[in-house]
């Protein structure tokens, strides 16, 4: 049984730790915040990011990267996307070629327009070529920690790595499917957060179900165009990492990105919304990266363009919706 190091003790990292620890896995959970590690050690609870959930005794919390990684066979990274490169550079002295790296971060690097697996490979390959997988799919942290049945997908260019992680992580409450489409799984997990902000805007404006259904459908089309332009397979966007995660994030009240959109729809300004949130809504940063990627590949992303304009205060939510509705008419 592999020792698992989880790097990132936010809600998602902690929930994965709980799910894996239930199977008897020895887990070391690295937290950036000292108070998080102390809360877990003293009260078996991550009071800052996942309050109310009791963590099994087999989860060992630490603020020391060397301690977290020592002896680990699997390294599961769950940090915010903009911390990925910096953390891997810090971890580099403690990483080994036999480790399997599993990235569960859903985002795109805004500076280099790189997916998380690209950042990890770029940071590590000076020492060795990493054994790399990515994990994504419809999965609210609170529900995973509670033990609600959840299905996600693990992707790797090497089939045996995806199958190894599938075997290690799957349980009666967490089911993993495998894929070889790393690009599609990562792009789906990142792009759906932008569409979820738009879905929240619709809710915040008090509009009905019609616009939400239209948004989900046209949002998926937009995601698919860009993902495929980046090298993804179209069928991946019809799976767990595409429509599955999109549907959850756009309709579920636990969605951080949807919550941002709801507040924007109600008239609040983005800085005020962000300052009131403990956790990061990846879609805010991903919007900028999506626009830049779309420009690079010549892909039309009208919904994302309007989300960007709302986030920047250039247009009101109602004006953005009107502009989308008045675009030139076309065939579906």
Buried (B, 14 or more C-beta within 10 A) or exposed (E): EBBBBBBBBBBBBBBBBBBBBBBEBBBBBBBBBEEBBBBBEEEBBBBBBBEEBEBBEBBBBBBEBEBBBEEBBBBBBBBBBBBBBEBBEBBEEBBEEEBBBBBBBBBBBBEEBBBBBBBBBBBBEEEEEBBBBBBBBBBBBBBBBBBEEBBBBBBBEEEEBBBBBBEBBBBEBBBBBBBBBBBBBBBBBBBBBBBBBBBBBBBBBEBEEEBBEEBBEBBBEBBBBBBBBBEBBEEBBBBBBBBBBBBBBBBBEEBBBBBBBBBBBBEBEBEEBEEEEEBBBBBBBBBBBBBBBBEEBEBEBBBBBBBBBBBEEEBBBEEBBEBBEEEEEEEE
